Amino acid sequence: MPAVAESARLPRVLPDAKARRRRLLFLCLASLGIVYGDIGTSPLYAMRECFYGQHAVAPTHANVLGVLSLILWSLVLIISVKYLILILRADNRG
């Protein structure tokens, strides 16, 4: 097998630092949009289902505050537990 000179190989095309930063920023923004978009619309659907349908709750002041409280606490607990589990699994070995 003939030896191939270093200059004859195709050079690897690496994007410059500015292009990599721009791509990373775009990916971060897209992931934030997905996460917060999902978190933002789910409570709206939950709120609608609580006050509409066969098993609806009467939309009184106390019920609205109660449902909002349940939705808020469920978001806080779900997000906290997910990220606590993720963070607690992290260590120096990966």
N, CA, C and O atoms as CSV, one atom per row, in Angstrom:
chain,resi,resn,atom,element,x,y,z
A,1,MET,N,N,0.844,-1.158,0.000
A,1,MET,CA,C,0.000,0.000,0.000
A,1,MET,C,C,0.899,1.233,0.000
A,1,MET,O,O,1.761,1.375,0.868
A,2,PRO,N,N,0.700,2.130,-0.975
A,2,PRO,CA,C,1.589,3.296,-1.051
A,2,PRO,C,C,1.267,4.290,0.062
A,2,PRO,O,O,0.118,4.470,0.464
A,3,ALA,N,N,2.298,4.902,0.522
A,3,ALA,CA,C,2.129,5.901,1.581
A,3,ALA,C,C,1.579,7.182,0.967
A,3,ALA,O,O,2.024,7.617,-0.095
A,4,VAL,N,N,0.634,7.760,1.629
A,4,VAL,CA,C,0.024,8.993,1.138
A,4,VAL,C,C,0.646,10.156,1.901
A,4,VAL,O,O,0.719,10.153,3.130
A,5,ALA,N,N,1.083,11.127,1.152
A,5,ALA,CA,C,1.701,12.293,1.779
A,5,ALA,C,C,0.654,13.071,2.569
A,5,ALA,O,O,-0.529,13.061,2.231
A,6,GLU,N,N,1.098,13.735,3.608
A,6,GLU,CA,C,0.189,14.526,4.441
A,6,GLU,C,C,-0.529,15.589,3.627
A,6,GLU,O,O,-1.709,15.850,3.860
A,7,SER,N,N,0.155,16.203,2.683
A,7,SER,CA,C,-0.461,17.283,1.915
A,7,SER,C,C,-1.493,16.751,0.925
A,7,SER,O,O,-2.341,17.512,0.458
A,8,ALA,N,N,-1.439,15.454,0.593
A,8,ALA,CA,C,-2.375,14.894,-0.371
A,8,ALA,C,C,-3.720,14.552,0.272
A,8,ALA,O,O,-4.722,14.406,-0.429
A,9,ARG,N,N,-3.748,14.425,1.583
A,9,ARG,CA,C,-5.011,14.133,2.258
A,9,ARG,C,C,-5.923,15.349,2.214
A,9,ARG,O,O,-5.463,16.490,2.157
A,10,LEU,N,N,-7.213,15.087,2.242
A,10,LEU,CA,C,-8.161,16.187,2.271
A,10,LEU,C,C,-8.143,16.833,3.651
A,10,LEU,O,O,-8.190,16.140,4.668
A,11,PRO,N,N,-8.077,18.128,3.683
A,11,PRO,CA,C,-8.049,18.790,4.992
A,11,PRO,C,C,-9.426,18.709,5.657
A,11,PRO,O,O,-10.464,18.762,4.997
A,12,ARG,N,N,-9.398,18.582,6.956
A,12,ARG,CA,C,-10.655,18.597,7.704
A,12,ARG,C,C,-11.146,20.031,7.784
A,12,ARG,O,O,-10.381,20.947,8.084
A,13,VAL,N,N,-12.410,20.213,7.517
A,13,VAL,CA,C,-12.976,21.555,7.553
A,13,VAL,C,C,-13.581,21.771,8.935
A,13,VAL,O,O,-14.599,21.174,9.285
A,14,LEU,N,N,-12.954,22.612,9.689
A,14,LEU,CA,C,-13.448,22.939,11.019
A,14,LEU,C,C,-14.006,24.353,10.985
A,14,LEU,O,O,-13.343,25.278,10.515
A,15,PRO,N,N,-15.212,24.519,11.479
A,15,PRO,CA,C,-15.758,25.880,11.491
A,15,PRO,C,C,-14.983,26.752,12.458
A,15,PRO,O,O,-14.445,26.276,13.458
A,16,ASP,N,N,-14.936,28.012,12.148
A,16,ASP,CA,C,-14.215,28.912,13.044
A,16,ASP,C,C,-14.995,29.088,14.341
A,16,ASP,O,O,-16.144,28.661,14.458
A,17,ALA,N,N,-14.359,29.716,15.295
A,17,ALA,CA,C,-14.938,29.846,16.632
A,17,ALA,C,C,-16.239,30.638,16.605
A,17,ALA,O,O,-17.165,30.327,17.355
A,18,LYS,N,N,-16.322,31.649,15.760
A,18,LYS,CA,C,-17.534,32.464,15.703
A,18,LYS,C,C,-18.719,31.651,15.181
A,18,LYS,O,O,-19.834,31.789,15.684
A,19,ALA,N,N,-18.488,30.814,14.188
A,19,ALA,CA,C,-19.558,29.980,13.644
A,19,ALA,C,C,-19.988,28.925,14.660
A,19,ALA,O,O,-21.175,28.622,14.779
A,20,ARG,N,N,-19.027,28.366,15.392
A,20,ARG,CA,C,-19.377,27.380,16.426
A,20,ARG,C,C,-20.193,28.023,17.542
A,20,ARG,O,O,-21.165,27.440,18.022
A,21,ARG,N,N,-19.797,29.224,17.951
A,21,ARG,CA,C,-20.555,29.933,18.987
A,21,ARG,C,C,-21.968,30.245,18.523
A,21,ARG,O,O,-22.922,30.108,19.290
A,22,ARG,N,N,-22.106,30.662,17.276
A,22,ARG,CA,C,-23.423,30.983,16.727
A,22,ARG,C,C,-24.299,29.739,16.673
A,22,ARG,O,O,-25.489,29.801,16.982
A,23,ARG,N,N,-23.722,28.624,16.285
A,23,ARG,CA,C,-24.475,27.371,16.224
A,23,ARG,C,C,-24.892,26.918,17.628
A,23,ARG,O,O,-26.021,26.472,17.831
A,24,LEU,N,N,-23.983,27.034,18.582
A,24,LEU,CA,C,-24.299,26.671,19.961
A,24,LEU,C,C,-25.398,27.566,20.529
A,24,LEU,O,O,-26.292,27.087,21.227
A,25,LEU,N,N,-25.331,28.856,20.234
A,25,LEU,CA,C,-26.361,29.782,20.686
A,25,LEU,C,C,-27.717,29.416,20.092
A,25,LEU,O,O,-28.734,29.440,20.786
A,26,PHE,N,N,-27.726,29.080,18.814
A,26,PHE,CA,C,-28.968,28.674,18.154
A,26,PHE,C,C,-29.537,27.407,18.789
A,26,PHE,O,O,-30.740,27.330,19.039
A,27,LEU,N,N,-28.690,26.416,19.052
A,27,LEU,CA,C,-29.158,25.180,19.676
A,27,LEU,C,C,-29.678,25.420,21.085
A,27,LEU,O,O,-30.684,24.833,21.483
A,28,CYS,N,N,-28.998,26.282,21.848
A,28,CYS,CA,C,-29.469,26.613,23.208
A,28,CYS,C,C,-30.812,27.311,23.155
A,28,CYS,O,O,-31.708,27.001,23.941
A,29,LEU,N,N,-30.960,28.247,22.242
A,29,LEU,CA,C,-32.227,28.968,22.118
A,29,LEU,C,C,-33.347,28.030,21.694
A,29,LEU,O,O,-34.462,28.126,22.208
A,30,ALA,N,N,-33.065,27.129,20.767
A,30,ALA,CA,C,-34.079,26.170,20.327
A,30,ALA,C,C,-34.486,25.234,21.460
A,30,ALA,O,O,-35.671,24.945,21.626
A,31,SER,N,N,-33.527,24.761,22.234
A,31,SER,CA,C,-33.871,23.860,23.337
A,31,SER,C,C,-34.653,24.591,24.423
A,31,SER,O,O,-35.567,24.015,25.012
A,32,LEU,N,N,-34.313,25.838,24.698
A,32,LEU,CA,C,-35.091,26.611,25.665
A,32,LEU,C,C,-36.515,26.825,25.179
A,32,LEU,O,O,-37.459,26.771,25.967
A,33,GLY,N,N,-36.669,27.066,23.890
A,33,GLY,CA,C,-38.006,27.237,23.335
A,33,GLY,C,C,-38.843,25.983,23.459
A,33,GLY,O,O,-40.040,26.052,23.738
A,34,ILE,N,N,-38.217,24.840,23.251
A,34,ILE,CA,C,-38.944,23.572,23.368
A,34,ILE,C,C,-39.339,23.324,24.814
A,34,ILE,O,O,-40.488,22.980,25.093
A,35,VAL,N,N,-38.404,23.495,25.730
A,35,VAL,CA,C,-38.686,23.224,27.141
A,35,VAL,C,C,-39.735,24.185,27.684
A,35,VAL,O,O,-40.741,23.754,28.247
A,36,TYR,N,N,-39.505,25.485,27.516
A,36,TYR,CA,C,-40.441,26.448,28.080
A,36,TYR,C,C,-41.740,26.510,27.296
A,36,TYR,O,O,-42.776,26.859,27.861
A,37,GLY,N,N,-41.715,26.185,26.027
A,37,GLY,CA,C,-42.957,26.105,25.262
A,37,GLY,C,C,-43.835,24.989,25.779
A,37,GLY,O,O,-45.048,25.155,25.904
A,38,ASP,N,N,-43.236,23.861,26.078
A,38,ASP,CA,C,-43.999,22.728,26.610
A,38,ASP,C,C,-44.496,23.022,28.013
A,38,ASP,O,O,-45.651,22.747,28.337
A,39,ILE,N,N,-43.632,23.579,28.845
A,39,ILE,CA,C,-44.024,23.908,30.208
A,39,ILE,C,C,-45.087,25.008,30.206
A,39,ILE,O,O,-45.963,25.026,31.070
A,40,GLY,N,N,-45.013,25.910,29.252
A,40,GLY,CA,C,-45.969,27.015,29.205
A,40,GLY,C,C,-47.340,26.619,28.711
A,40,GLY,O,O,-48.335,27.199,29.145
A,41,THR,N,N,-47.429,25.643,27.811
A,41,THR,CA,C,-48.744,25.273,27.275
A,41,THR,C,C,-49.427,24.194,28.097
A,41,THR,O,O,-50.657,24.149,28.127
A,42,SER,N,N,-48.699,23.345,28.747
A,42,SER,CA,C,-49.318,22.279,29.532
A,42,SER,C,C,-50.248,22.798,30.625
A,42,SER,O,O,-51.345,22.260,30.773
A,43,PRO,N,N,-49.866,23.820,31.398
A,43,PRO,CA,C,-50.801,24.338,32.401
A,43,PRO,C,C,-52.074,24.925,31.783
A,43,PRO,O,O,-53.146,24.861,32.385
A,44,LEU,N,N,-51.954,25.490,30.596
A,44,LEU,CA,C,-53.152,26.028,29.951
A,44,LEU,C,C,-54.141,24.920,29.631
A,44,LEU,O,O,-55.344,25.072,29.844
A,45,TYR,N,N,-53.632,23.803,29.118
A,45,TYR,CA,C,-54.511,22.664,28.831
A,45,TYR,C,C,-55.075,22.081,30.125
A,45,TYR,O,O,-56.246,21.704,30.173
A,46,ALA,N,N,-54.269,22.004,31.156
A,46,ALA,CA,C,-54.745,21.480,32.434
A,46,ALA,C,C,-55.827,22.385,33.019
A,46,ALA,O,O,-56.826,21.899,33.549
A,47,MET,N,N,-55.631,23.687,32.925
A,47,MET,CA,C,-56.619,24.633,33.430
A,47,MET,C,C,-57.943,24.492,32.672
A,47,MET,O,O,-59.015,24.502,33.276
A,48,ARG,N,N,-57.858,24.364,31.368
A,48,ARG,CA,C,-59.066,24.216,30.563
A,48,ARG,C,C,-59.815,22.942,30.938
A,48,ARG,O,O,-61.040,22.953,31.056
A,49,GLU,N,N,-59.091,21.860,31.124
A,49,GLU,CA,C,-59.740,20.585,31.446
A,49,GLU,C,C,-60.343,20.587,32.846
A,49,GLU,O,O,-61.300,19.856,33.102
A,50,CYS,N,N,-59.804,21.390,33.751
A,50,CYS,CA,C,-60.367,21.444,35.106
A,50,CYS,C,C,-61.738,22.109,35.131
A,50,CYS,O,O,-62.589,21.741,35.941
A,51,PHE,N,N,-61.960,23.078,34.261
A,51,PHE,CA,C,-63.193,23.852,34.300
A,51,PHE,C,C,-64.132,23.556,33.136
A,51,PHE,O,O,-65.144,24.239,32.984
A,52,TYR,N,N,-63.828,22.563,32.318
A,52,TYR,CA,C,-64.657,22.245,31.166
A,52,TYR,C,C,-64.758,20.735,31.030
A,52,TYR,O,O,-63.767,20.031,31.222
A,53,GLY,N,N,-65.905,20.243,30.710
A,53,GLY,CA,C,-66.072,18.817,30.477
A,53,GLY,C,C,-67.028,18.190,31.463
A,53,GLY,O,O,-67.693,18.877,32.238
A,54,GLN,N,N,-67.085,16.869,31.419
A,54,GLN,CA,C,-68.032,16.117,32.223
A,54,GLN,C,C,-67.729,16.220,33.718
A,54,GLN,O,O,-68.655,16.303,34.525
A,55,HIS,N,N,-66.477,16.214,34.094
A,55,HIS,CA,C,-66.087,16.255,35.508
A,55,HIS,C,C,-65.520,17.619,35.885
A,55,HIS,O,O,-64.559,17.706,36.651
A,56,ALA,N,N,-66.105,18.665,35.356
A,56,ALA,CA,C,-65.596,20.020,35.571
A,56,ALA,C,C,-65.851,20.497,36.994
A,56,ALA,O,O,-66.805,20.078,37.650
A,57,VAL,N,N,-64.983,21.373,37.449
A,57,VAL,CA,C,-65.106,22.022,38.744
A,57,VAL,C,C,-65.760,23.382,38.498
A,57,VAL,O,O,-65.481,24.030,37.489
A,58,ALA,N,N,-66.617,23.811,39.401
A,58,ALA,CA,C,-67.253,25.123,39.253
A,58,ALA,C,C,-66.181,26.216,39.303
A,58,ALA,O,O,-65.334,26.208,40.196
A,59,PRO,N,N,-66.208,27.152,38.357
A,59,PRO,CA,C,-65.155,28.185,38.312
A,59,PRO,C,C,-65.369,29.302,39.334
A,59,PRO,O,O,-65.588,30.457,38.967
A,60,THR,N,N,-65.305,28.957,40.587
A,60,THR,CA,C,-65.390,29.969,41.646
A,60,THR,C,C,-63.996,30.505,41.946
A,60,THR,O,O,-62.995,29.953,41.490
A,61,HIS,N,N,-63.945,31.573,42.709
A,61,HIS,CA,C,-62.661,32.189,43.048
A,61,HIS,C,C,-61.745,31.191,43.771
A,61,HIS,O,O,-60.557,31.093,43.464
A,62,ALA,N,N,-62.303,30.463,44.721
A,62,ALA,CA,C,-61.504,29.502,45.496
A,62,ALA,C,C,-61.024,28.353,44.616
A,62,ALA,O,O,-59.884,27.909,44.753
A,63,ASN,N,N,-61.877,27.864,43.713
A,63,ASN,CA,C,-61.480,26.755,42.841
A,63,ASN,C,C,-60.398,27.174,41.855
A,63,ASN,O,O,-59.471,26.411,41.586
A,64,VAL,N,N,-60.513,28.385,41.317
A,64,VAL,CA,C,-59.486,28.864,40.375
A,64,VAL,C,C,-58.140,28.969,41.088
A,64,VAL,O,O,-57.119,28.533,40.556
A,65,LEU,N,N,-58.136,29.542,42.281
A,65,LEU,CA,C,-56.878,29.649,43.035
A,65,LEU,C,C,-56.334,28.268,43.407
A,65,LEU,O,O,-55.124,28.045,43.374
A,66,GLY,N,N,-57.230,27.345,43.759
A,66,GLY,CA,C,-56.794,25.990,44.089
A,66,GLY,C,C,-56.170,25.274,42.911
A,66,GLY,O,O,-55.136,24.621,43.049
A,67,VAL,N,N,-56.807,25.398,41.736
A,67,VAL,CA,C,-56.264,24.751,40.533
A,67,VAL,C,C,-54.935,25.389,40.145
A,67,VAL,O,O,-53.988,24.683,39.799
A,68,LEU,N,N,-54.854,26.717,40.198
A,68,LEU,CA,C,-53.581,27.390,39.906
A,68,LEU,C,C,-52.485,26.947,40.870
A,68,LEU,O,O,-51.338,26.750,40.469
A,69,SER,N,N,-52.841,26.796,42.129
A,69,SER,CA,C,-51.870,26.341,43.113
A,69,SER,C,C,-51.391,24.923,42.807
A,69,SER,O,O,-50.197,24.634,42.879
A,70,LEU,N,N,-52.331,24.045,42.465
A,70,LEU,CA,C,-51.940,22.670,42.112
A,70,LEU,C,C,-51.027,22.631,40.897
A,70,LEU,O,O,-50.043,21.892,40.875
A,71,ILE,N,N,-51.353,23.430,39.887
A,71,ILE,CA,C,-50.535,23.457,38.668
A,71,ILE,C,C,-49.146,24.004,38.977
A,71,ILE,O,O,-48.143,23.447,38.532
A,72,LEU,N,N,-49.086,25.098,39.741
A,72,LEU,CA,C,-47.790,25.687,40.089
A,72,LEU,C,C,-46.926,24.716,40.889
A,72,LEU,O,O,-45.749,24.536,40.578
A,73,TRP,N,N,-47.498,24.092,41.911
A,73,TRP,CA,C,-46.722,23.171,42.736
A,73,TRP,C,C,-46.322,21.927,41.961
A,73,TRP,O,O,-45.234,21.392,42.177
A,74,SER,N,N,-47.177,21.456,41.064
A,74,SER,CA,C,-46.783,20.285,40.275
A,74,SER,C,C,-45.624,20.624,39.350
A,74,SER,O,O,-44.724,19.804,39.169
A,75,LEU,N,N,-45.628,21.821,38.758
A,75,LEU,CA,C,-44.492,22.230,37.917
A,75,LEU,C,C,-43.219,22.359,38.738
A,75,LEU,O,O,-42.157,21.898,38.319
A,76,VAL,N,N,-43.323,22.978,39.896
A,76,VAL,CA,C,-42.144,23.156,40.748
A,76,VAL,C,C,-41.581,21.805,41.168
A,76,VAL,O,O,-40.372,21.586,41.094
A,77,LEU,N,N,-42.449,20.898,41.608
A,77,LEU,CA,C,-41.978,19.592,42.067
A,77,LEU,C,C,-41.412,18.754,40.926
A,77,LEU,O,O,-40.359,18.133,41.077
A,78,ILE,N,N,-42.093,18.730,39.798
A,78,ILE,CA,C,-41.616,17.916,38.673
A,78,ILE,C,C,-40.261,18.413,38.193
A,78,ILE,O,O,-39.334,17.627,38.000
A,79,ILE,N,N,-40.154,19.711,38.005
A,79,ILE,CA,C,-38.886,20.262,37.515
A,79,ILE,C,C,-37.780,20.069,38.545
A,79,ILE,O,O,-36.660,19.697,38.195
A,80,SER,N,N,-38.090,20.320,39.805
A,80,SER,CA,C,-37.077,20.155,40.851
A,80,SER,C,C,-36.601,18.715,40.956
A,80,SER,O,O,-35.399,18.461,41.037
A,81,VAL,N,N,-37.527,17.780,40.956
A,81,VAL,CA,C,-37.145,16.372,41.074
A,81,VAL,C,C,-36.338,15.930,39.862
A,81,VAL,O,O,-35.333,15.234,40.007
A,82,LYS,N,N,-36.767,16.326,38.670
A,82,LYS,CA,C,-36.014,15.939,37.459
A,82,LYS,C,C,-34.584,16.455,37.524
A,82,LYS,O,O,-33.639,15.699,37.299
A,83,TYR,N,N,-34.422,17.731,37.826
A,83,TYR,CA,C,-33.084,18.292,37.816
A,83,TYR,C,C,-32.264,17.856,39.015
A,83,TYR,O,O,-31.043,17.745,38.908
A,84,LEU,N,N,-32.889,17.609,40.143
A,84,LEU,CA,C,-32.141,17.075,41.279
A,84,LEU,C,C,-31.594,15.689,40.960
A,84,LEU,O,O,-30.445,15.380,41.274
A,85,ILE,N,N,-32.415,14.865,40.341
A,85,ILE,CA,C,-31.944,13.529,39.959
A,85,ILE,C,C,-30.815,13.640,38.949
A,85,ILE,O,O,-29.825,12.913,39.036
A,86,LEU,N,N,-30.959,14.548,37.990
A,86,LEU,CA,C,-29.915,14.728,36.985
A,86,LEU,C,C,-28.629,15.229,37.622
A,86,LEU,O,O,-27.549,14.720,37.324
A,87,ILE,N,N,-28.736,16.220,38.496
A,87,ILE,CA,C,-27.548,16.794,39.127
A,87,ILE,C,C,-26.913,15.817,40.113
A,87,ILE,O,O,-25.687,15.735,40.195
A,88,LEU,N,N,-27.722,15.084,40.854
A,88,LEU,CA,C,-27.166,14.154,41.833
A,88,LEU,C,C,-26.471,12.966,41.161
A,88,LEU,O,O,-25.624,12.317,41.776
A,89,ARG,N,N,-26.821,12.681,39.911
A,89,ARG,CA,C,-26.156,11.584,39.206
A,89,ARG,C,C,-24.813,12.026,38.620
A,89,ARG,O,O,-23.990,11.185,38.258
A,90,ALA,N,N,-24.590,13.318,38.527
A,90,ALA,CA,C,-23.349,13.824,37.936
A,90,ALA,C,C,-22.191,13.651,38.918
A,90,ALA,O,O,-22.343,13.844,40.124
A,91,ASP,N,N,-21.056,13.291,38.383
A,91,ASP,CA,C,-19.850,13.207,39.187
A,91,ASP,C,C,-18.665,13.521,38.306
A,91,ASP,O,O,-18.830,13.880,37.141
A,92,ASN,N,N,-17.492,13.390,38.842
A,92,ASN,CA,C,-16.287,13.737,38.095
A,92,ASN,C,C,-15.928,12.700,37.030
A,92,ASN,O,O,-15.061,12.958,36.194
A,93,ARG,N,N,-16.560,11.566,37.043
A,93,ARG,CA,C,-16.251,10.531,36.058
A,93,ARG,C,C,-17.259,10.500,34.925
A,93,ARG,O,O,-17.357,9.496,34.220
A,94,GLY,N,N,-17.997,11.556,34.737
A,94,GLY,CA,C,-18.928,11.646,33.614
A,94,GLY,C,C,-20.350,11.565,34.014
A,94,GLY,O,O,-21.235,11.628,33.161
